[in-house]
Amino acid sequence: MDNTDTYLFNYKGYNFEKPLVKIGDLENMEDFEIRDDDVFIITYPKSGTIWTQQILSLIYFEGHRNSTENIQTLDRAPFFEYNIHNVNFDKMLSPRVLTSHLPYYLVPKGLKNKKAKILYIYRNPKDILTSYFHFSKWLVTLEATHTIEHFMEKFLDGKVVGSRWFDHIRGWYEHRHNFNILFMRYEDLKKDLRSSVLKICSFLEKKLSEEDVDTVVRQATFQNMRSDPRANYDDIIKNEIGTRNEGKFLRKGTIGDWKHHLTVVQNERFDSIFQKNMKNFPLKFIWDMNEE
């Protein structure tokens, strides 16, 4: 029996997380009014979304940096299409930071005026696959798959929330000229967080003192974030959404974890499909921590 219909809701060719999505929100998305200073974090699932929410919360909100305000990143940079806490986006103070997994063709039309900014974080898809496999087994709103082999087939066919990874990244990259967008690699954030934070600040035209940059970098390391209840989603997941077992929302966050999970045959199959789908694609991927 296929449970996909219990977990996925397809709207205009894209798969949403059925238990969390409201059809009314989807119908109004494209006409959502964009402000010139809005910032959208866009990712395919399991590509460093929560991490980027934390980094932008630290960059933009002094109360987040100096811990004088106890507001979760989910409320600082709420999900646009999964408005779990029913945040009134119109009442949010500017600049608004919004988070989304949407494909390029479903985002608000107002983003095409190129004033609002989009930060697109991309990650090597073998690590996404590995992370997504564990995550799906953990979260009750996603369909659990018992073997990575089975999950890989679903992932490659786009039968997961977020649809096909290849379509998501290619779509955004090929339409980049329609948007004010910066593409950043997850692996670069891992390898040199400080340089990445400075690059993000420069794109956002946000000037921070050296001291503030240090604070952002220190608080945005994966280890510090895992232990920060504002940033790690653990309470929200366990109390509001539900899990199948013990575990952490932020599991490992490493580069190259796929090597511990994919067999040689699975890896070769993945490579051949990757090559076919990503031929002549200019963005480069880092598959291993030791790669330059």
N, C-alpha and C positions, 0 to 999 in steps of 0.2 A: 504493500500500500504506500502511495506517495503522500506524505504529509505536507508537501510544499505549499499547498493552498492555505494551510493553517498559519503558515509563517510568512509567506510572501504576498505582497499586494502589488500587482503590476499596473502602473499608470503611465500611459504614453511610452511604453517600451522600456520602462525602468522599474526595477524591483525595490519596493520599500518594505520596511519591517512592519508587517501587518498589525501586530498587537499594539504598536505605538503610534501609528499614523492616523490622522483624521482626514477623511476625504475632502471636507470643506477647506482645510488648509491647503491641500494640493491644488484645488481648483482656483484658489486665489493667489498662489505663489508668484506667477509670472507678472501679475499687476501690482505686486507689493511695492509701495513707494520707497525708493532708495534716496538716502541723503548723500550729499557730496562727500561727507567724511566717514561714511560707513566703511567697515573693513569686514570682508568675508574670509574665513578660514575654509578652504575647500580641500577635502581629501577623499580618497577611496577608503572604505573601512580598514582599520588596523594599520594605518600608515603614519601614526604619530599624532592623531587628532587631539587627544587629551593633553598631550605634551605641549602642542602648539597653543591650545587654549590657555594653559598655565603660563607659557612664555608671554603671550600677548596681555594676559591679565596683569602680569608683573610689570610689563613695559608701560601699560596705560594707566594703571590704578595705583596711586601711591599707597592707599590703604591696604592694598594687597601686598605690595613690596615690604612695607614695614609692619605687616601683620596687625594693624590696628583695627582692621575690619575683617570679620569672619564671614565672608560671602563665598559660596562655592563657585568654582570655575564654570559649572554648568549654568549658573545664573549670571555670571559676568559675561560669558561668551556663549549664550544659549544656542541650542540646535534650532536651526531655522525650520526644518521640515518635521522634526520630532519635538514639539514644544511641550515637554513632559511637565514642566511646572507652570504652564499657561502664562508665561511672561507676556505682558502687553508690550509688544515691540515698539508701538507708537509712543509709549510713555518712557522708553529708555532714553537716558541722557546721551547726548553725542560726546565723543564718537562712539557709535554702537559697534560692538564686535559680535558677529554672528557666525555660527559654525554650520557647515553643511557637507553632505556627501553627494549633492546633486550633480547630474551631468550638465554640461554647458548649456544644453537646449531647454532646461527646465528652470534655470535661475531667473530672478526678476529681470524684466527687460531693461529696467533702469540702470543695471550694471553696465550696459553697453554705452552709456554716455562717457565712460572711461574716467570719471572723477573718483568714484568709490574704488577702493582697492581690494584685490583678491590675492591672498597668499595661498599658493597651491603646494602642498607638501607631498612628495612622492617617495616611494620606498621600493626596494627590490621585491618583485612579486613572489619569490619563493619564501621570503620571510613573512610576507603578508599572508600567504597561504597557510604557513605553519601556525602563525599567531591566530588566524581566523578559525582554524580547525579546533584549537584548544578553547577559544572563546565560545564557539558554537556549542561545544559540549557543556560549557559552564552556565551559559545564560538561558533562562527558560523561554525567552521570546524568540530564540533562534532554533532552527532544527538541528538536533544533535546528530552527528555522523560518527560511527564507531571506528572507522579506519580512515587514515589519511588518503589512502587510495581512492575511496569513495568520495571523500570531500574534494580531492583534487579534480575529479571528473565534474563535480557540480561547479566548482570554481571556474574551471576552463570553459564550461558551457554557459556560465553566467547565471546559474540557477541558485544564486545567493543574493542576500541584501546588497545592493550596490551594482548588481548585474555584472557584465564582463569587465574585468579590470582593464583589458586591452582597449575596449571602447571608451572607457572613462578617461584614461590618460591621453589617448590619441585625440579624442574629441576636444578636450580642453586645450591640448597643445596646438592642434590644427586651427582652432578658433581663437588663439591667443591675441590676435591683432584686434579683435572686437572688444577686448577688455584691458583694464589696467592691472596687469597680473605679474606676479613674481613666482617663478618655479624654484623650489628649494628641495634638496635631497635630505631625507630623514637621516641618512648615514653621515652627511656633513654636520648635522646638528650633533650627532653622537661623537664625531671625531674632533670637532672644534666648536664647542658651544658658544664660546665668546665671539669668535668671528661671525658665527651665524646670527647671534643676537644683534651685533653691530650692523650686519647687512639688512636684517629685518627692520631695525630702527631707521636706517637710511631710507629704505623703501617707504616706510610709514611716515617719513619726515618728522620723526619724534626724537627730539634731542634729550639725551639723558647724561647726567654727570658720570664721570668715571666710577664714582662710588655707587651710583645707582645701577650702572651696568654690572659691576661686581656682584651686587645684591641679586639682580635678576639671574645671573649665571649660577650663583651659588644655590639659589632656591629652585632653579629649574633643572638641576641634575636629576637623573632618573631616580637615584636612591632617596634624595630629599623629597622628591615628589611622591614617591610611594608611601612615605610616612606622613604626608600632609593631607589631612582629611578633606581639606577644601578642594584638593586637586585629584585625588585618586578614585573618586566616584564610588568607593566601596559601600558607604552607607546608603547612597541612592540605589545602587544595584541591589543590595541585600534587602532593604526595607521597602523599596517602591516597585522594583521590577521583578526580582526573584532569581535565585540561582539553584542549580541542581546539586551542587556540592560546595564544600569549602574551597577557597581559592582567592585570588586577587585579581582585580580588574587590570592592574598593571602587572603583567606576568614577568617578562624578562627584559624586553626592550633591547635585545642584543642584535648584532649583525652576524648573519651566517648560521643562525639556529637551524635553518632548513637542513643543514648537513647531518644533523642528528636524527632527522625524521624521514627524509626521502631516500628510497633505495636508488641504486645506480640506474635501474630500468625506469623508475618514475622520473628521475632527474633528466634522463635522456629524452623521455617523452615530453616533459615540460619544455626542455630546450628547443626541441624541434617545433613545437607550437609557438613558442616565444619568437623564434627566428621568422616563422611564417607571418606572424601578426605584426612584428615590430621592425620589419625590414626598412632600412633607410630612416629609422627614427633617430633624431639627433640627440635626445637626452640620454646620458650615459647612466648606467646602474652600477652600484657597488655590491658585489655578491659575498664579499668576505672581508672581515675586519682588517686583514693584512694588505688588502689592495689599496693602491693609491688612487 
